[in-house]
Amino acid sequence: FSNSNPKKQLNYQAGIDLTYEYATGTRFLDDRISSGDYALFAGAEYRVIPKMEIKPSVRYAYNTSYTQPLIPSLMVRYSWMPSLTTRLSYGKGFRAPGIKERYLYFVDVNHNIRGNEELLPESSHNFFLNVNHHARRGSWEVNTGNQNEPKQAPSQLSLWNYFMLLPRLGLMYLAFN
């Protein structure tokens, strides 16, 4: 369910996400395999001042095969002027392997697909910074992002260190129109 009105200072959205996988057959390592992922999520959109908007959200999930962390995200948008906008966002990522990745066994003359029961879930910390300028005579945009967690322990890495690392670890590009 959601409450979305561009004229309001606070909007929100909440919901559920249910995924259930079931497989059976000779191409699977076990006779019957199933996996479930059941999640609740909620997010808000808060207009602090007319030029600044903050969007926090959170997702809590239960997976029948793996322990999932609480997954937060935060986006901040600031409009310096109608033609110049800055966006900064953070989101924690998590992905559990599906049953095909873990249990599918399909080997013939043209295929050699063997599931790996030892696969572990993937997690990441994602940062993104965008500066966008639109004008009548041309536009430009700067994006930088990082989709992998640096090797240092999170307690040893401040937010400033992340931004200093972004161009080296992630993606940075300029676009001109």
N, C-alpha and C positions, 0 to 999 in steps of 0.2 A: 504494500500500500504506500501511497505517497501524498504529499501535500506540496504542490508546486504552483507558485504564483510569482511571476517576475517582480511584481510590485511589493511583495512582502519582504521583510527583513530576514525572516527565518523560514526555510523550507526543509523538508525532510523526506526520507524514503527508507523503508524497511521491508524485508521480505525473507523468503526461504529459498533454498536451492537444494533440490533432492536429485541425486544421481545414483542409480543402481545398475550395476553390470552383472550379467549372468551369462555363462557360456558352458556348453557341453558339446561333446563330440570327440572324434578320434584325433583331432589336431591339437588337443590340449593335453598338457602333462598329467592333469588329474581328470577324473571323470566329470565332475561338476565343480565349477568355480563361480564364486560370486564376490562382489565387492560393493560396498556402499559408501557414499559420501553425502552427509546430511549437514547443511549449513544454515545459519541465521546471519543476516547482514543488516546493517543500519548505517545511514549516512545523513549528514545535515549540510545545509548550505546557508551560511550566515553572512549577511552583508554588514560588515563592521561600520563602514562609512560608504557613501555612494561610489567611491573609487576602489574600494577594497572588499574582496570576497574571500571567505575561508570555507573550505569543504573538508571536514574530517569524516572518516568512515571507519568501520570495523567489521570484521567477518570472523565468526566463530564456527568451526566445523568439527564434525566427528567423522572419522574415517574408520571403517571396520578392519583395515589392515595396518594402518600407521597412526601414530600420534601426530596431530596437527597443532601448530601453534596458533595463537590469536594473531590475526592478520590486520594490522592497521594501515591506514593511508591518510595523507594530508595534502591538500592542494591550496595554494594561496595565489590569488590573482590581483594585480594592482594595475589600474588604468591611469597612467601618468597624465594622459590627455586622450581625446577620442581616437587619435591615430597611433598611440604608443602604449603597448600593454606588456607587462612582465608576468610570467607564470613560473611558479616554483612548486615542485611536487615531490613527495616521497611515498613509496608504497613497498610494503614487504611482500615478497612473492613466495608461493609454496605450490608444488605440484607433486602429487603422488603418482607413481607408475600405474598404468591401467592393467587389466588382466591379460590383454594380448601381449603387452611388453614383458610380462612375467611368465606366462604359461603357454603361449602359442608355440606349437611345434609343427612346422610345415617344411618338409624336406622332400624334394623331388629333383628331376634333372635340371630344372630351371630355377629352383628356389632352395635357399638354405636359411630358414628362419627358425631360430631356437630361442625361446623365451628364457629369461634369466630371473629365477626366483629370488636371487640375492639383491635385486635392485633396491636402492634406497630412494626416498623422496628427495626432491631438489628444493632448495630455498635460496632466496636472494633478497638483496636490498636494492631498490631501484630509485634513483634520483634523476630529476629532469629539470632543466632550466630553459626557459624560452623567452626571448625578447622579440616582439613583433611590431613593426612600424608600417603603416599603410599610408600612402600619399597619392595624390593625383598623378604625379610625374614618375612614380616608382615606389616600390616597396622593398623592404629587406626584413630578414628574419635570422636570428641566431639561435641555434639549439645546441644543447649539450646534455648528455645523459650518461648514466652508468647503470649497467644491469647486473654487475657482479659485485659481491662483497669483497672488499680488500682483504688481503691475507692477515693483517693484524687483527688482534682481538678487538671487538667493538669498544671495550672499555678504554683501550689505548688510542682511540681515534675520535677526534672531536668532529663536529659538523664542519668546521672550517677546513680540516684536513680533507674531508670528502670533496669539497668544492675545489680544492687545489689539485686533487687527483683526477677529477672528472675528465679533463682533456686528454690525460694520459691513459686512463683505463677504459673510457667509454667512447662516446661518439660526439663529435663536434662538427658542425657544418654551418656555413653561411649561405643564404639564398637571396639573390637579388632579382627583382622583376623590373 
